[in-house]
Amino acid sequence: MVAPNDNNKRGILASLDWFTIIIYIALLGMGWMSVCGATYDFGQAGNFFDLGTRSGMQIMWIGTSFILAALVLSIDERFYDSFAYVLYAAFMLLLLATPFLAHDIKGSMSWIKIGKFSIQPAEFAKFATALCVAKYMGSNDFNISKWWHFALACFLVVLPMGLIILQKETGSALVYTAFFLMLYREGMPGSVLFAGVSAIIYFVVGVRLADAHLWHIHYISLGQFLVLLMIFLFTVGLMYVYTKQREHVWRVFIYGFALTLTALLFSKFVIPFDVTWVLLIVCIGLIVYLIVLAVQQRSMRYALISLFAIGSLTLHYSADFALNNILQPHQQTRIRVLLGIEEDPKGVGYNVIQAKIAIGSGGLRGKGFLNGTQTKLKYVPEQETDFIFCTVGEEEGFLGSAIVLLLFLALILRLIHLAERQSYASARIYGYCVMSVFLFHLFINVGMVLGLTPVIGIPLPFFSYGGSSLWGFTLLLFIFLRMDAGRNRFVH
């Protein structure tokens, strides 16, 4: 028998997590001040509420976000679960149609113009994807250990990524990789996460050191040698962790290590030759050995480890092609500048250099509201959108920047707490989706301003100017708050 919970009787307002809402309002307020600082010109009248200015427009976006939040909270949380698949399908169709409806804005075909305003469907597709994935994974028959269940969950995440890439919005597409943090929380094997991290390491080391030479011999690529060595060691490491037959592990390690060391010494002291070929043979031999073990013992673990090694080799030898033929020229340059392969202080590197100067000039306490010279003199491009954090650093200094980051940290930790206390799996999964998206935006946006991550053009939540991103983040957050408010609707 089910009975209404006291939480339901007290009403939605009493059940809301007001701590999270206070953080939301605080971030909006600080974000609006940053937009004012980024768009203000010396000698300007300072009418920040004029709708003809970006600060005035941001006030309008904030006001409509409050209305949107109230609307979301007024709808029963079961509505979002019931219509999750419908919303997902609708937004996938909209993403598919966007390139045909959008106008070209700085090479991107992701903005649809409606009257005097433009919206970016990719920002709203995040909450629809999160709802769909949460509903699917929250069903009673879902089991992440079954590969077809896991594959379908991944497909639901990857589909919007592919559609957004068609819009030439790689940055917005990469945001969806944050959902894999949720998958890890829900039981995705750590080996999958390890494979993703390994892929990043292969790419960075291989591309960064591609033109470096081992022992200054021009035909021996240091980058290729190190990546092949890592593939061998990582594969052996997976064997050690996920299999119990240690004799196989030590056998392949000793043979592979001995052969590589012998080749290195022979190349160094006898006849110089490209030792990367030896390492490649070692890796291929390891793959063959794993496949033989998988067949002989009918072991899925050995088969999966062999797939990891095959995928690693494939990624390594296709990384250069992907960098030079798949990515857009400006994206190629951004990656090369980030990795220190080339310098472009007047081009792609200009934004980051000026952002660093702006943040550094703020010192401990900052120059004060509207007193930032780097931002006022427009040295930093896109300073009210993607590079809004440099305005915080210049005007509010280290202390102000720390407060902003601590507020975001409090929001992330609070979302984790709320997700863990949910009574239903779907609500918990959705909460982790929300947390992951916010964490990704924060890490990448602040990182690119500081020159630590590639400049991929994604907004800082609640700070960057624009209605689409602000509405998108508001929808993400308040749908979860509505779920949390009704988490104990019924007691069984």
Secondary structure, 3 states (H helix, E strand, C coil): CCEECHHHHCCHHHHCCHHHHHHHHHHHHHHHHHHHHHHCCCCCCCCCCCCCCHHHHHHHHHHHHHHHHHHHHHCCHHHHHHCHHHHHHHHHHHHHHHHHHCEEECCEEEEEEECCEEECHHHHHHHHHHHHHHHHHCCCCCCCCCHHHHHHHHHHHHHHHHHHHCCCCHHHHHHHHHHHHHHHHCCCCHHHHHHHHHHHHHHHHHHHCCCCEHHHCCCCEHHHHHHHHHHHHHHHHHHHHHCCCHHHHHHHHHHHHHHHHHHHHHHHHCCCCCCHHHHHHHHHHHHHHHHHHHHHHCCHHHHHHHHHHHHHHHHHHHHHHHHHHHCCHHHHHHHHHHCCCCCCCCCHHHHHHHHHHHHHHCCCCCCCCCCCHHHHCCCCCCCCCCCCHHHHHHHHHHHHHHHHHHHHHHHHHHHHHHHHCCCCHHHHHHHHHHHHHHHHHHHHHHHHHCCCCCCCCCCCCCCCCCHHHHHHHHHHHHHHHHHHHCCCCEEC
